[in-house]
Amino acid sequence: MPQKHAKNNGSSTYGVFSHTERKQCDFMSSQEARCGSDSQLPFGWCALSLRPAVDPVATPSGHVYSREAILEHLVTKQAELKRARELWEAEQAADARREREASARNDETLLLEFEQANDPLVRDAPAAAKPGPKRARLDDGSYSHSNFAAPVKTGSTELVVRDMSKKVDMDARDLHKAELSRTSYWLPSFTPEAPQKKLAEPPRRPPSPMTGAPLRSKDLYKLDLRKAESAKTSRNDHDGSDVRYLCHVSGDEITTQNVLLIRNTGCVVLEPVATRLGLMKEKRCPVSGAKFKDKDVVKLKTAVSGYSASGGKDLVVKKYRAQGGGA
């Protein structure tokens, strides 16, 4: 009789390691880690070039880009969409042409059958005098017998006519074909063919690089970013300095706070400051004094703090590994 699992406990990995040790082993458990703010893009940096934005602009989703980088992206994607649309339109035209040809062939067949059914010479003629069907190619590569086939050497004319007048059992033929496809599936006639993949209709406008939503050049809003006078030393060797930007009203450094953009004036203000001053009620820019509407306010994307209380769910990174004992 087989032994119980408890007796083999020491032979498996689960018996050698404890629960804490198994959690620490890379090859036995999924690894989960929470990234800090240093792994995110600072506010005011271009989401394409990953550098401080030059001539910064913002999209309706709140992402910040350099104007040159985002315009180059839009031009490149527009050219790709144009080529994709040309291929899609060519495929649609080819499908329509094939449908017209198939419809024309069907109409010709129906017309021929109608003429034969209403022709008195063909309708009233005896069965032996009627023209036989065309020679059809069978599954085994041979041709079916017809009135135009070579005469059979053995047998009389009555035998040939009787043999040709036999009804074909289509059900038995289909069963034989199905059985042949099961036992001789390697034959070319039974080999499945991959269906032709249809091209999807490409969108009219190029997508946003971050959200994928349609984006136009006139949807880019200019930002007036004010740099901090003293730049901190960057932890990235290739950056040189960690460029930071300030709120236009309070002068506080923008890191992980919520930021609002008044797009008709380019004013950047922290959301707590705007709430404290009642800017959303007065509908007036605190810098230029110009009036704005609710649709003119855009919430910009900022980094998220590494603390769990900040609600940064996207900072949790998990690497899944299969559970089980090692070799």
Secondary structure, DSSP 8 states (H G I E B T S, - for coil): ----GGGGGGGSHHHHS-HHHHHH-TTTS-EEEE--GGGS--TTB-TTT-SB-SSEEE-TT--EEEHHHHHHHHHHHHHHHHHHHHHHHHHHHHHHHHHHHHHHHHHHHHHHHHHHHH-HHHHSS-TTTS------B-TTS-B---TTS---SSS-HHHHHHHHT----HHHHHHHHHHHHHH-TTSGGGS------------SS-B-TTT--B--GGG-EE---EE-SS-B--SSTTTSSB--EE-TTT--B-SSS-EEEETTTTEEEEHHHHHHHTHHHHTB-TTT--B--GGGEEEE-----SSGGGT-GGGEEEE----S---
